[in-house]
Amino acid sequence: MEFIIYLLKVNIALALFYGIYQLLFRLDTFFQWKRLTLLSIVFISFLYPAINLSWQLMVNQPVKNILETVYIPVYHLPEVIISQNTTATIRLFPQMVLIIYFTISCLLLIRLLFQIGAIGYKLFHTKKIRLQGQTVHESPGLKTPFSFFRWIVLDSSRYSETELQEILLHEATHVEQRHSIDTLLSEIMCIVCWFNPFAWLLKIEIRMNLEFLADRSVLNSGFGAEHYQFHLLRLSYHKAAAKITNNFNVSLLKKRIFMMNKKQTPYRSIWKYALMLPVIAILLLFNYACNNTKAEKENEEKSIQQEESVIEIQDLPQSENDRITLEFTPPVHAHVEQMPEFPGGVEALMKWLQENLVYPKEAAEQGIQGRVSLRFVIAPDGSVENITITKSLDPLCDREAVRAAEKMPKWIPGKQNGKPVSVYFNIPVMFRLSQNGRTSQPDSDTKVSDMYNKPNTIIEIDGKVVSNEEWEKFDHTTIKTMSLEGNNPKRIKIETKKD
């Protein structure tokens, strides 16, 4: 998803810059300035999303540190989304978009490499000669002269002495000014942004401006404009040797002739190029606003999670005996030198939970959906203990989340100073119905309420142990927090909401 957002930012910049270029610079005869501007457009468009101006977030850092000293810090795992009628959440649309994007990009890259290979093959099968002081590659039968980096390829037998001078001067300009770098850069831009028409239009402008530069070099050397233009027209029907070469004959010849005959732009108009600076500033502010919005959402989520942990402070036992017991209880850490790890890592944990959590049938029929936040402790032996619901949704979903957490295999325990210790974890579980509303789960779904009827389970409501009959009559909507402790017997502690 981050890559998709990056691509969107890049292509927004390309579209904006292309519009400004067409509006302000297209008809200028400042060809060197235009070349610099076009190259800057490509580099800035790809780089500005990576520039972070969120220095204000650093100002808020002390406040964040204060909050972390007030609330109990908890290690938070990513949210697990459990959809109706499925055991795993598969976001097909972004995946399909990326698959299509990379497939087409790879095909375009292969085409580019094939063209480079074809040029190399042609150069290998040509003969080097000296022609009017230039080293060229003689290629008999080649209809269109071209250059690629430092190599000039042509068939000298096809042209007169004057025409050879024009061709060599034109192609030598491409070689000396390293125009092939601009050409390859424009090709790479289109490979990455192939879906953006403005990228292809910018590629045309880059290639065309290179021809303007070479044409000017020929005319400034004393060759007649009329003869040179007729020479171009005579070659205009020939096909270019390769798309990535600088060809003496290229398409859009009408624009080249127009620019050769156009009056020079007054030098005082060069100030227009300074207008690119405010546009760059706007893009940086746009990127800052996007990053800041994302950071605010993350801070808001952290704040909510910190508020949830305050409940644990308020619910500590108040009796003298309980306080003495707590003093001898090993401390539970929020962060340690070596954090506990689920076998296989976080992705394996998310996959395990998605495969083992089941959307309760009754909850699906009633249209219940939302988030349940679980807090638990990874003990020094790696077992999951003291499962607590810090944010309740509905008893059906709450119990399912607790049931799945109880089944988790042992973790690799966390360590502090080389010794295994207890560590807090928090997992948000999102129960989400499909868009078509309420439908029933298959009859084979697990009936999670059965876990409460096992003989080794003790249910305690507001500090009072209740029987199975009392539990069946209990109003589950009054549950505020629920925690699971111990193994044999298991003790389910429930605190109800007070009016």
HELIX and SHEET records of a PDB file:
HELIX    1   1 GLU A    2  LEU A   24  1                                  23    
HELIX    2   2 PHE A   31  LEU A   47  1                                  17    
HELIX    3   3 TYR A   48  ALA A   50  5                                   3    
HELIX    4   4 TRP A   55  VAL A   59  1                                   5    
HELIX    5   5 GLN A   61  VAL A   70  1                                  10    
HELIX    6   6 LEU A   92  PHE A  124  1                                  33    
HELIX    7   7 SER A  156  ARG A  158  5                                   3    
HELIX    8   8 GLU A  161  GLU A  176  1                                  16    
HELIX    9   9 HIS A  179  VAL A  192  1                                  14    
HELIX   10  10 PRO A  197  ASN A  220  1                                  24    
HELIX   11  11 ALA A  225  LEU A  235  1                                  11    
HELIX   12  12 LEU A  253  ASN A  261  1                                   9    
HELIX   13  13 TYR A  267  LEU A  275  5                                   9    
HELIX   14  14 MET A  276  GLN A  314  1                                  39    
HELIX   15  15 GLU A  320  GLU A  327  1                                   8    
HELIX   16  16 VAL A  346  ASN A  356  1                                  11    
HELIX   17  17 LYS A  361  GLU A  365  1                                   5    
HELIX   18  18 PRO A  395  GLU A  406  1                                  12    
HELIX   19  19 VAL A  448  ASN A  453  5                                   6    
HELIX   20  20 ASN A  468  LYS A  473  1                                   6    
HELIX   21  21 HIS A  476  THR A  478  5                                   3    
SHEET    1   A 3 TYR A  75  HIS A  76  0                                        
SHEET    2   A 3 LYS A 419  ARG A 432  1                                        
SHEET    3   A 3 VAL A  80  SER A  83  1                                        
SHEET    1   B 3 TYR A  75  HIS A  76  0                                        
SHEET    2   B 3 LYS A 419  ARG A 432  1                                        
SHEET    3   B 3 VAL A 332  HIS A 333  1                                        
SHEET    1   C 8 TYR A  75  HIS A  76  0                                        
SHEET    2   C 8 LYS A 419  ARG A 432  1                                        
SHEET    3   C 8 GLY A 370  ILE A 378 -1                                        
SHEET    4   C 8 VAL A 384  LYS A 391 -1                                        
SHEET    5   C 8 ILE A 479  GLU A 485 -1                                        
SHEET    6   C 8 LYS A 490  THR A 496 -1                                        
SHEET    7   C 8 THR A 457  ILE A 461  1                                        
SHEET    8   C 8 LYS A 464  VAL A 466 -1                                        
SHEET    1   D 3 TYR A  75  HIS A  76  0                                        
SHEET    2   D 3 LYS A 419  ARG A 432  1                                        
SHEET    3   D 3 GLY A 414  GLN A 416 -1                                        
SHEET    1   E 5 LYS A 127  LEU A 131  0                                        
SHEET    2   E 5 GLN A 134  GLU A 138 -1                                        
SHEET    3   E 5 TRP A 151  LEU A 154  1                                        
SHEET    4   E 5 PHE A 146  PHE A 148 -1                                        
SHEET    5   E 5 ASN A 246  ASN A 247 -1                                        
END                                                                             
